[in-house]
Amino acid sequence: MRNALIRYRVMAYVVGVLLIVLVCVGLPLKYIWHNDSVVNVTGVAHGWLYMILIITAIDLGRRARWSIWRLLAIALAGTVPFVTFVAEHSATKDVKAKLAWNAEHPTEPEAVIADPQA
């Protein structure tokens, strides 16, 4: 789950930064100065990388056993500037708490398989 979290965090940061550049730089350039070069580059990159973000979020959500509503909220967060970073922080906090709990309560397969009471 730790590697899935790293993949998700990298994609969340990349998609979030691209979205901010697209909205705060690209759109003013396009609509005020009629220069759409930044929108063409960052828009396409954001679109493709957003799909990869969705895949990494589904992978992390499956491993962390998130509800469908949490996955939908994280997917939608990639479409609103700055909200991607809030969703990434929330997801990281949740996964790190689950990892800490799993470290404190390790499973013991030997105890499950070989029950001394049986």
A tleap script that builds the chain and sets N, CA, C and O, in Angstrom:
source leaprc.protein.ff14SB
mol = sequence {
  NMET ARG ASN ALA LEU ILE ARG TYR ARG VAL
  MET ALA TYR VAL VAL GLY VAL LEU LEU ILE
  VAL LEU VAL CYS VAL GLY LEU PRO LEU LYS
  TYR ILE TRP HIE ASN ASP SER VAL VAL ASN
  VAL THR GLY VAL ALA HIE GLY TRP LEU TYR
  MET ILE LEU ILE ILE THR ALA ILE ASP LEU
  GLY ARG ARG ALA ARG TRP SER ILE TRP ARG
  LEU LEU ALA ILE ALA LEU ALA GLY THR VAL
  PRO PHE VAL THR PHE VAL ALA GLU HIE SER
  ALA THR LYS ASP VAL LYS ALA LYS LEU ALA
  TRP ASN ALA GLU HIE PRO THR GLU PRO GLU
  ALA VAL ILE ALA ASP PRO GLN CALA
}
set mol.1.N position { 0.825 -1.191 0.000 }
set mol.1.CA position { 0.000 0.000 0.000 }
set mol.1.C position { 0.870 1.255 0.000 }
set mol.1.O position { 0.460 2.303 -0.499 }
set mol.2.N position { 2.061 1.140 0.558 }
set mol.2.CA position { 2.961 2.289 0.616 }
set mol.2.C position { 3.368 2.752 -0.792 }
set mol.2.O position { 3.404 3.954 -1.055 }
set mol.3.N position { 3.670 1.827 -1.685 }
set mol.3.CA position { 4.049 2.200 -3.054 }
set mol.3.C position { 2.870 2.789 -3.821 }
set mol.3.O position { 3.047 3.707 -4.622 }
set mol.4.N position { 1.683 2.272 -3.585 }
set mol.4.CA position { 0.486 2.833 -4.228 }
set mol.4.C position { 0.261 4.263 -3.752 }
set mol.4.O position { -0.153 5.118 -4.534 }
set mol.5.N position { 0.531 4.528 -2.476 }
set mol.5.CA position { 0.402 5.886 -1.952 }
set mol.5.C position { 1.406 6.822 -2.614 }
set mol.5.O position { 1.060 7.952 -2.959 }
set mol.6.N position { 2.620 6.375 -2.794 }
set mol.6.CA position { 3.640 7.205 -3.444 }
set mol.6.C position { 3.233 7.521 -4.880 }
set mol.6.O position { 3.338 8.666 -5.320 }
set mol.7.N position { 2.768 6.508 -5.608 }
set mol.7.CA position { 2.320 6.744 -6.988 }
set mol.7.C position { 1.175 7.745 -7.034 }
set mol.7.O position { 1.159 8.647 -7.871 }
set mol.8.N position { 0.224 7.580 -6.134 }
set mol.8.CA position { -0.917 8.495 -6.107 }
set mol.8.C position { -0.475 9.915 -5.762 }
set mol.8.O position { -0.935 10.870 -6.389 }
set mol.9.N position { 0.402 10.069 -4.784 }
set mol.9.CA position { 0.839 11.408 -4.379 }
set mol.9.C position { 1.583 12.113 -5.498 }
set mol.9.O position { 1.378 13.306 -5.718 }
set mol.10.N position { 2.438 11.399 -6.205 }
set mol.10.CA position { 3.169 12.008 -7.324 }
set mol.10.C position { 2.185 12.474 -8.389 }
set mol.10.O position { 2.286 13.597 -8.884 }
set mol.11.N position { 1.250 11.627 -8.734 }
set mol.11.CA position { 0.286 12.002 -9.777 }
set mol.11.C position { -0.616 13.148 -9.313 }
set mol.11.O position { -0.962 14.017 -10.114 }
set mol.12.N position { -0.997 13.165 -8.049 }
set mol.12.CA position { -1.848 14.244 -7.541 }
set mol.12.C position { -1.120 15.586 -7.619 }
set mol.12.O position { -1.707 16.595 -8.011 }
set mol.13.N position { 0.162 15.592 -7.244 }
set mol.13.CA position { 0.921 16.842 -7.325 }
set mol.13.C position { 1.092 17.301 -8.770 }
set mol.13.O position { 0.915 18.480 -9.073 }
set mol.14.N position { 1.434 16.377 -9.656 }
set mol.14.CA position { 1.647 16.750 -11.056 }
set mol.14.C position { 0.352 17.273 -11.674 }
set mol.14.O position { 0.356 18.317 -12.327 }
set mol.15.N position { -0.743 16.564 -11.476 }
set mol.15.CA position { -2.026 16.982 -12.039 }
set mol.15.C position { -2.480 18.299 -11.415 }
set mol.15.O position { -3.015 19.162 -12.111 }
set mol.16.N position { -2.273 18.456 -10.121 }
set mol.16.CA position { -2.656 19.696 -9.454 }
set mol.16.C position { -1.881 20.899 -9.968 }
set mol.16.O position { -2.461 21.957 -10.209 }
set mol.17.N position { -0.582 20.743 -10.134 }
set mol.17.CA position { 0.239 21.848 -10.651 }
set mol.17.C position { -0.151 22.175 -12.088 }
set mol.17.O position { -0.274 23.347 -12.443 }
set mol.18.N position { -0.346 21.160 -12.911 }
set mol.18.CA position { -0.763 21.419 -14.295 }
set mol.18.C position { -2.112 22.136 -14.357 }
set mol.18.O position { -2.312 23.016 -15.194 }
set mol.19.N position { -3.022 21.764 -13.485 }
set mol.19.CA position { -4.322 22.414 -13.490 }
set mol.19.C position { -4.210 23.874 -13.069 }
set mol.19.O position { -4.879 24.737 -13.638 }
set mol.20.N position { -3.378 24.153 -12.088 }
set mol.20.CA position { -3.175 25.540 -11.664 }
set mol.20.C position { -2.533 26.356 -12.775 }
set mol.20.O position { -2.940 27.492 -13.020 }
set mol.21.N position { -1.530 25.792 -13.452 }
set mol.21.CA position { -0.914 26.501 -14.572 }
set mol.21.C position { -1.938 26.729 -15.678 }
set mol.21.O position { -1.986 27.807 -16.270 }
set mol.22.N position { -2.744 25.734 -15.952 }
set mol.22.CA position { -3.761 25.856 -16.995 }
set mol.22.C position { -4.756 26.970 -16.676 }
set mol.22.O position { -5.067 27.792 -17.538 }
set mol.23.N position { -5.254 26.997 -15.443 }
set mol.23.CA position { -6.291 27.956 -15.076 }
set mol.23.C position { -5.725 29.356 -14.813 }
set mol.23.O position { -6.304 30.353 -15.243 }
set mol.24.N position { -4.606 29.423 -14.115 }
set mol.24.CA position { -4.077 30.738 -13.707 }
set mol.24.C position { -3.173 31.387 -14.753 }
set mol.24.O position { -3.004 32.607 -14.735 }
set mol.25.N position { -2.595 30.614 -15.653 }
set mol.25.CA position { -1.711 31.175 -16.681 }
set mol.25.C position { -2.318 30.987 -18.066 }
set mol.25.O position { -2.432 31.943 -18.833 }
set mol.26.N position { -2.705 29.764 -18.382 }
set mol.26.CA position { -3.163 29.447 -19.730 }
set mol.26.C position { -4.449 30.137 -20.136 }
set mol.26.O position { -4.538 30.695 -21.230 }
set mol.27.N position { -5.443 30.105 -19.267 }
set mol.27.CA position { -6.727 30.707 -19.626 }
set mol.27.C position { -6.656 32.230 -19.754 }
set mol.27.O position { -7.228 32.775 -20.698 }
set mol.28.N position { -5.972 32.948 -18.838 }
set mol.28.CA position { -5.822 34.385 -19.081 }
set mol.28.C position { -5.057 34.695 -20.373 }
set mol.28.O position { -5.405 35.628 -21.097 }
set mol.29.N position { -4.023 33.914 -20.653 }
set mol.29.CA position { -3.300 34.133 -21.909 }
set mol.29.C position { -4.216 33.916 -23.109 }
set mol.29.O position { -4.156 34.660 -24.088 }
set mol.30.N position { -5.049 32.910 -23.028 }
set mol.30.CA position { -5.924 32.598 -24.165 }
set mol.30.C position { -7.010 33.648 -24.365 }
set mol.30.O position { -7.239 34.100 -25.487 }
set mol.31.N position { -7.674 34.034 -23.289 }
set mol.31.CA position { -8.844 34.896 -23.444 }
set mol.31.C position { -8.537 36.390 -23.383 }
set mol.31.O position { -9.325 37.198 -23.873 }
set mol.32.N position { -7.418 36.763 -22.797 }
set mol.32.CA position { -7.070 38.192 -22.748 }
set mol.32.C position { -6.120 38.562 -23.880 }
set mol.32.O position { -6.334 39.548 -24.585 }
set mol.33.N position { -5.050 37.750 -24.052 }
set mol.33.CA position { -4.026 38.064 -25.053 }
set mol.33.C position { -4.119 37.184 -26.300 }
set mol.33.O position { -3.267 37.281 -27.183 }
set mol.34.N position { -5.129 36.337 -26.385 }
set mol.34.CA position { -5.385 35.494 -27.562 }
set mol.34.C position { -4.187 34.630 -27.952 }
set mol.34.O position { -3.862 34.478 -29.129 }
set mol.35.N position { -3.543 34.071 -26.931 }
set mol.35.CA position { -2.409 33.168 -27.134 }
set mol.35.C position { -2.778 31.844 -26.465 }
set mol.35.O position { -2.786 31.749 -25.237 }
set mol.36.N position { -3.080 30.833 -27.260 }
set mol.36.CA position { -3.534 29.570 -26.686 }
set mol.36.C position { -2.452 28.496 -26.624 }
set mol.36.O position { -2.779 27.317 -26.492 }
set mol.37.N position { -1.199 28.858 -26.713 }
set mol.37.CA position { -0.125 27.860 -26.699 }
set mol.37.C position { -0.026 27.150 -25.352 }
set mol.37.O position { 0.189 25.939 -25.310 }
set mol.38.N position { -0.179 27.889 -24.246 }
set mol.38.CA position { -0.093 27.259 -22.922 }
set mol.38.C position { -1.288 26.339 -22.705 }
set mol.38.O position { -1.135 25.255 -22.141 }
set mol.39.N position { -2.461 26.748 -23.139 }
set mol.39.CA position { -3.657 25.913 -22.986 }
set mol.39.C position { -3.507 24.628 -23.797 }
set mol.39.O position { -3.890 23.554 -23.333 }
set mol.40.N position { -2.957 24.731 -24.998 }
set mol.40.CA position { -2.788 23.536 -25.830 }
set mol.40.C position { -1.859 22.521 -25.178 }
set mol.40.O position { -2.129 21.321 -25.211 }
set mol.41.N position { -0.780 22.991 -24.592 }
set mol.41.CA position { 0.201 22.073 -23.997 }
set mol.41.C position { -0.285 21.545 -22.651 }
set mol.41.O position { -0.348 20.333 -22.448 }
set mol.42.N position { -0.631 22.449 -21.727 }
set mol.42.CA position { -1.005 22.000 -20.385 }
set mol.42.C position { -2.374 21.325 -20.363 }
set mol.42.O position { -2.609 20.433 -19.547 }
set mol.43.N position { -3.274 21.738 -21.248 }
set mol.43.CA position { -4.591 21.104 -21.291 }
set mol.43.C position { -4.513 19.646 -21.686 }
set mol.43.O position { -5.148 18.791 -21.069 }
set mol.44.N position { -3.736 19.364 -22.714 }
set mol.44.CA position { -3.575 17.973 -23.162 }
set mol.44.C position { -2.835 17.157 -22.104 }
set mol.44.O position { -3.225 16.032 -21.792 }
set mol.45.N position { -1.764 17.734 -21.556 }
set mol.45.CA position { -0.997 17.017 -20.523 }
set mol.45.C position { -1.864 16.751 -19.301 }
set mol.45.O position { -1.847 15.649 -18.753 }
set mol.46.N position { -2.616 17.748 -18.875 }
set mol.46.CA position { -3.494 17.563 -17.715 }
set mol.46.C position { -4.532 16.476 -17.994 }
set mol.46.O position { -4.809 15.651 -17.124 }
set mol.47.N position { -5.098 16.467 -19.174 }
set mol.47.CA position { -6.104 15.460 -19.513 }
set mol.47.C position { -5.571 14.042 -19.458 }
set mol.47.O position { -6.196 13.160 -18.870 }
set mol.48.N position { -4.426 13.823 -20.067 }
set mol.48.CA position { -3.836 12.479 -20.065 }
set mol.48.C position { -3.377 12.073 -18.666 }
set mol.48.O position { -3.617 10.946 -18.233 }
set mol.49.N position { -2.727 12.980 -17.971 }
set mol.49.CA position { -2.235 12.642 -16.641 }
set mol.49.C position { -3.364 12.509 -15.631 }
set mol.49.O position { -3.224 11.791 -14.641 }
set mol.50.N position { -4.473 13.186 -15.864 }
set mol.50.CA position { -5.635 13.025 -14.998 }
set mol.50.C position { -6.157 11.586 -15.078 }
set mol.50.O position { -6.587 11.025 -14.069 }
set mol.51.N position { -6.121 10.998 -16.257 }
set mol.51.CA position { -6.541 9.603 -16.390 }
set mol.51.C position { -5.631 8.677 -15.579 }
set mol.51.O position { -6.100 7.725 -14.956 }
set mol.52.N position { -4.343 8.962 -15.591 }
set mol.52.CA position { -3.406 8.159 -14.797 }
set mol.52.C position { -3.656 8.390 -13.312 }
set mol.52.O position { -3.548 7.457 -12.516 }
set mol.53.N position { -3.990 9.626 -12.928 }
set mol.53.CA position { -4.337 9.909 -11.530 }
set mol.53.C position { -5.544 9.076 -11.105 }
set mol.53.O position { -5.563 8.539 -9.998 }
set mol.54.N position { -6.536 8.966 -11.961 }
set mol.54.CA position { -7.724 8.163 -11.639 }
set mol.54.C position { -7.330 6.706 -11.424 }
set mol.54.O position { -7.811 6.063 -10.491 }
set mol.55.N position { -6.459 6.186 -12.282 }
set mol.55.CA position { -6.009 4.795 -12.142 }
set mol.55.C position { -5.263 4.600 -10.829 }
set mol.55.O position { -5.501 3.621 -10.122 }
set mol.56.N position { -4.358 5.527 -10.495 }
set mol.56.CA position { -3.609 5.394 -9.235 }
set mol.56.C position { -4.536 5.560 -8.032 }
set mol.56.O position { -4.325 4.913 -7.006 }
set mol.57.N position { -5.553 6.410 -8.135 }
set mol.57.CA position { -6.500 6.579 -7.030 }
set mol.57.C position { -7.334 5.316 -6.833 }
set mol.57.O position { -7.595 4.911 -5.700 }
set mol.58.N position { -7.748 4.699 -7.929 }
set mol.58.CA position { -8.510 3.448 -7.816 }
set mol.58.C position { -7.645 2.352 -7.205 }
set mol.58.O position { -8.113 1.581 -6.367 }
set mol.59.N position { -6.384 2.284 -7.625 }
set mol.59.CA position { -5.471 1.296 -7.062 }
set mol.59.C position { -5.288 1.517 -5.563 }
set mol.59.O position { -5.365 0.573 -4.776 }
set mol.60.N position { -5.045 2.768 -5.173 }
set mol.60.CA position { -4.866 3.070 -3.749 }
set mol.60.C position { -6.162 2.833 -2.986 }
set mol.60.O position { -6.142 2.275 -1.889 }
set mol.61.N position { -7.280 3.247 -3.552 }
set mol.61.CA position { -8.559 3.054 -2.888 }
set mol.61.C position { -8.919 1.593 -2.687 }
set mol.61.O position { -9.511 1.223 -1.673 }
set mol.62.N position { -8.562 0.771 -3.655 }
set mol.62.CA position { -8.808 -0.671 -3.520 }
set mol.62.C position { -7.967 -1.245 -2.383 }
set mol.62.O position { -8.446 -2.054 -1.587 }
set mol.63.N position { -6.723 -0.820 -2.320 }
set mol.63.CA position { -5.846 -1.334 -1.263 }
set mol.63.C position { -6.235 -0.804 0.115 }
set mol.63.O position { -6.137 -1.523 1.110 }
set mol.64.N position { -6.680 0.459 0.174 }
set mol.64.CA position { -7.062 1.063 1.449 }
set mol.64.C position { -8.524 0.797 1.810 }
set mol.64.O position { -8.979 1.176 2.890 }
set mol.65.N position { -9.259 0.143 0.903 }
set mol.65.CA position { -10.661 -0.209 1.106 }
set mol.65.C position { -11.532 1.029 1.339 }
set mol.65.O position { -12.312 1.091 2.289 }
set mol.66.N position { -11.377 2.012 0.446 }
set mol.66.CA position { -12.200 3.208 0.501 }
set mol.66.C position { -13.566 2.925 -0.092 }
set mol.66.O position { -13.738 2.006 -0.893 }
set mol.67.N position { -14.519 3.723 0.311 }
set mol.67.CA position { -15.860 3.613 -0.273 }
set mol.67.C position { -15.845 4.233 -1.672 }
set mol.67.O position { -14.923 4.963 -2.035 }
set mol.68.N position { -16.866 3.931 -2.431 }
set mol.68.CA position { -16.984 4.490 -3.783 }
set mol.68.C position { -17.132 6.004 -3.719 }
set mol.68.O position { -16.686 6.712 -4.622 }
set mol.69.N position { -17.758 6.502 -2.654 }
set mol.69.CA position { -17.954 7.950 -2.519 }
set mol.69.C position { -16.632 8.669 -2.300 }
set mol.69.O position { -16.426 9.767 -2.816 }
set mol.70.N position { -15.748 8.061 -1.547 }
set mol.70.CA position { -14.428 8.670 -1.332 }
set mol.70.C position { -13.642 8.675 -2.645 }
set mol.70.O position { -12.974 9.658 -2.967 }
set mol.71.N position { -13.720 7.595 -3.391 }
set mol.71.CA position { -13.036 7.554 -4.686 }
set mol.71.C position { -13.600 8.604 -5.646 }
set mol.71.O position { -12.841 9.251 -6.367 }
set mol.72.N position { -14.910 8.774 -5.660 }
set mol.72.CA position { -15.509 9.796 -6.516 }
set mol.72.C position { -15.083 11.198 -6.099 }
set mol.72.O position { -14.832 12.049 -6.953 }
set mol.73.N position { -14.999 11.444 -4.796 }
set mol.73.CA position { -14.562 12.759 -4.319 }
set mol.73.C position { -13.123 13.034 -4.730 }
set mol.73.O position { -12.791 14.151 -5.127 }
set mol.74.N position { -12.271 12.024 -4.638 }
set mol.74.CA position { -10.879 12.205 -5.040 }
set mol.74.C position { -10.784 12.394 -6.548 }
set mol.74.O position { -9.966 13.181 -7.023 }
set mol.75.N position { -11.604 11.687 -7.296 }
set mol.75.CA position { -11.596 11.855 -8.755 }
set mol.75.C position { -12.053 13.256 -9.144 }
set mol.75.O position { -11.467 13.870 -10.035 }
set mol.76.N position { -13.076 13.759 -8.498 }
set mol.76.CA position { -13.565 15.105 -8.798 }
set mol.76.C position { -12.596 16.187 -8.334 }
set mol.76.O position { -12.562 17.278 -8.903 }
set mol.77.N position { -11.814 15.893 -7.311 }
set mol.77.CA position { -10.856 16.876 -6.803 }
set mol.77.C position { -9.810 17.235 -7.852 }
set mol.77.O position { -9.241 18.326 -7.810 }
set mol.78.N position { -9.555 16.346 -8.776 }
set mol.78.CA position { -8.581 16.624 -9.824 }
set mol.78.C position { -9.081 17.576 -10.886 }
set mol.78.O position { -8.343 17.918 -11.810 }
set mol.79.N position { -10.330 18.012 -10.766 }
set mol.79.CA position { -10.883 18.940 -11.745 }
set mol.79.C position { -11.032 20.351 -11.209 }
set mol.79.O position { -11.410 21.255 -11.954 }
set mol.80.N position { -10.743 20.559 -9.932 }
set mol.80.CA position { -10.879 21.877 -9.311 }
set mol.80.C position { -9.499 22.339 -8.839 }
set mol.80.O position { -8.840 21.626 -8.081 }
set mol.81.N position { -9.054 23.516 -9.273 }
set mol.81.CA position { -7.725 23.987 -8.853 }
set mol.81.C position { -7.591 24.053 -7.326 }
set mol.81.O position { -8.512 24.480 -6.630 }
set mol.82.N position { -6.459 23.635 -6.832 }
set mol.82.CA position { -6.071 23.623 -5.412 }
set mol.82.C position { -6.766 22.536 -4.603 }
set mol.82.O position { -6.243 22.159 -3.554 }
set mol.83.N position { -7.896 22.017 -5.020 }
set mol.83.CA position { -8.593 20.985 -4.252 }
set mol.83.C position { -7.852 19.651 -4.358 }
set mol.83.O position { -7.969 18.802 -3.474 }
set mol.84.N position { -7.102 19.470 -5.425 }
set mol.84.CA position { -6.301 18.255 -5.571 }
set mol.84.C position { -5.359 18.079 -4.388 }
set mol.84.O position { -5.162 16.964 -3.904 }
set mol.85.N position { -4.782 19.175 -3.929 }
set mol.85.CA position { -3.828 19.105 -2.821 }
set mol.85.C position { -4.529 18.785 -1.502 }
set mol.85.O position { -3.965 18.097 -0.651 }
set mol.86.N position { -5.746 19.275 -1.331 }
set mol.86.CA position { -6.524 18.957 -0.134 }
set mol.86.C position { -6.894 17.472 -0.129 }
set mol.86.O position { -6.781 16.807 0.900 }
set mol.87.N position { -7.329 16.962 -1.261 }
set mol.87.CA position { -7.690 15.542 -1.367 }
set mol.87.C position { -6.466 14.660 -1.166 }
set mol.87.O position { -6.553 13.614 -0.522 }
set mol.88.N position { -5.334 15.070 -1.708 }
set mol.88.CA position { -4.098 14.294 -1.535 }
set mol.88.C position { -3.712 14.248 -0.062 }
set mol.88.O position { -3.308 13.199 0.440 }
set mol.89.N position { -3.834 15.374 0.632 }
set mol.89.CA position { -3.502 15.416 2.063 }
set mol.89.C position { -4.431 14.503 2.858 }
set mol.89.O position { -3.985 13.773 3.744 }
set mol.90.N position { -5.710 14.546 2.541 }
set mol.90.CA position { -6.677 13.703 3.238 }
set mol.90.C position { -6.410 12.218 2.981 }
set mol.90.O position { -6.456 11.403 3.903 }
set mol.91.N position { -6.132 11.878 1.731 }
set mol.91.CA position { -5.853 10.478 1.386 }
set mol.91.C position { -4.577 9.998 2.063 }
set mol.91.O position { -4.526 8.878 2.573 }
set mol.92.N position { -3.549 10.838 2.070 }
set mol.92.CA position { -2.285 10.463 2.703 }
set mol.92.C position { -2.467 10.248 4.197 }
set mol.92.O position { -1.939 9.290 4.762 }
set mol.93.N position { -3.209 11.134 4.829 }
set mol.93.CA position { -3.463 11.012 6.268 }
set mol.93.C position { -4.187 9.697 6.574 }
set mol.93.O position { -3.834 8.999 7.524 }
set mol.94.N position { -5.191 9.364 5.775 }
set mol.94.CA position { -5.958 8.135 5.983 }
set mol.94.C position { -5.091 6.896 5.786 }
set mol.94.O position { -5.123 5.974 6.601 }
set mol.95.N position { -4.322 6.876 4.709 }
set mol.95.CA position { -3.510 5.697 4.412 }
set mol.95.C position { -2.400 5.537 5.441 }
set mol.95.O position { -2.111 4.418 5.865 }
set mol.96.N position { -1.773 6.636 5.849 }
set mol.96.CA position { -0.713 6.529 6.869 }
set mol.96.C position { -1.266 6.033 8.199 }
set mol.96.O position { -0.587 5.293 8.911 }
set mol.97.N position { -2.487 6.429 8.544 }
set mol.97.CA position { -3.117 5.919 9.762 }
set mol.97.C position { -3.375 4.419 9.651 }
set mol.97.O position { -3.170 3.678 10.612 }
set mol.98.N position { -3.823 3.976 8.484 }
set mol.98.CA position { -4.051 2.540 8.282 }
set mol.98.C position { -2.746 1.764 8.305 }
set mol.98.O position { -2.688 0.661 8.849 }
set mol.99.N position { -1.691 2.332 7.715 }
set mol.99.CA position { -0.389 1.666 7.750 }
set mol.99.C position { 0.144 1.572 9.177 }
set mol.99.O position { 0.728 0.556 9.552 }
set mol.100.N position { -0.050 2.613 9.971 }
set mol.100.CA position { 0.400 2.591 11.366 }
set mol.100.C position { -0.380 1.551 12.163 }
set mol.100.O position { 0.195 0.828 12.977 }
set mol.101.N position { -1.693 1.476 11.928 }
set mol.101.CA position { -2.496 0.495 12.631 }
set mol.101.C position { -2.060 -0.924 12.248 }
set mol.101.O position { -1.968 -1.800 13.109 }
set mol.102.N position { -1.794 -1.147 10.966 }
set mol.102.CA position { -1.345 -2.468 10.515 }
set mol.102.C position { 0.011 -2.824 11.097 }
set mol.102.O position { 0.281 -3.995 11.365 }
set mol.103.N position { 0.876 -1.821 11.297 }
set mol.103.CA position { 2.187 -2.091 11.890 }
set mol.103.C position { 2.049 -2.475 13.366 }
set mol.103.O position { 2.810 -3.301 13.871 }
set mol.104.N position { 1.076 -1.872 14.053 }
set mol.104.CA position { 0.864 -2.191 15.463 }
set mol.104.C position { 0.132 -3.509 15.660 }
set mol.104.O position { 0.265 -4.140 16.709 }
set mol.105.N position { -0.624 -3.923 14.686 }
set mol.105.CA position { -1.414 -5.150 14.781 }
set mol.105.C position { -1.069 -6.082 13.624 }
set mol.105.O position { -1.884 -6.296 12.726 }
set mol.106.N position { 0.132 -6.630 13.650 }
set mol.106.CA position { 0.502 -7.517 12.527 }
set mol.106.C position { -0.309 -8.807 12.564 }
set mol.106.O position { -0.642 -9.331 13.627 }
set mol.107.N position { -0.607 -9.288 11.394 }
set mol.107.CA position { -1.317 -10.564 11.324 }
set mol.107.C position { -0.318 -11.687 11.524 }
set mol.107.O position { 0.836 -11.603 11.104 }
set mol.108.N position { -0.782 -12.722 12.164 }
set mol.108.CA position { 0.069 -13.879 12.433 }
set mol.108.C position { -0.567 -15.091 11.766 }
set mol.108.O position { -1.426 -15.750 12.353 }
set mol.109.N position { -0.147 -15.385 10.542 }
set mol.109.CA position { -0.783 -16.498 9.833 }
set mol.109.C position { -0.618 -17.834 10.540 }
set mol.109.O position { -1.477 -18.708 10.421 }
set mol.110.N position { 0.485 -18.003 11.279 }
set mol.110.CA position { 0.695 -19.275 11.975 }
set mol.110.C position { -0.391 -19.479 13.031 }
set mol.110.O position { -0.884 -20.592 13.212 }
set mol.111.N position { -0.763 -18.401 13.728 }
set mol.111.CA position { -1.781 -18.515 14.752 }
set mol.111.C position { -3.148 -18.831 14.157 }
set mol.111.O position { -3.960 -19.513 14.783 }
set mol.112.N position { -3.397 -18.343 12.965 }
set mol.112.CA position { -4.685 -18.603 12.333 }
set mol.112.C position { -4.738 -20.042 11.806 }
set mol.112.O position { -5.754 -20.726 11.923 }
set mol.113.N position { -3.616 -20.481 11.225 }
set mol.113.CA position { -3.605 -21.816 10.619 }
set mol.113.C position { -3.514 -22.902 11.693 }
set mol.113.O position { -4.268 -23.875 11.661 }
set mol.114.N position { -2.592 -22.735 12.640 }
set mol.114.CA position { -2.392 -23.761 13.660 }
set mol.114.C position { -2.992 -23.286 14.970 }
set mol.114.O position { -2.298 -22.672 15.782 }
set mol.115.N position { -4.272 -23.561 15.189 }
set mol.115.CA position { -4.949 -23.161 16.414 }
set mol.115.C position { -4.674 -24.208 17.491 }
set mol.115.O position { -5.042 -25.371 17.326 }
set mol.116.N position { -4.023 -23.805 18.608 }
set mol.116.CA position { -3.700 -24.796 19.646 }
set mol.116.C position { -4.932 -25.343 20.360 }
set mol.116.O position { -4.849 -26.412 20.964 }
set mol.117.N position { -6.045 -24.667 20.316 }
set mol.117.CA position { -7.261 -25.127 20.966 }
set mol.117.C position { -7.970 -26.230 20.184 }
set mol.117.O position { -8.781 -26.965 20.748 }
set mol.118.N position { -7.678 -26.349 18.915 }
set mol.118.CA position { -8.409 -27.290 18.074 }
set mol.118.C position { -7.965 -28.695 18.247 }
set mol.118.O position { -8.497 -29.595 17.597 }
savepdb mol mol.pdb
quit
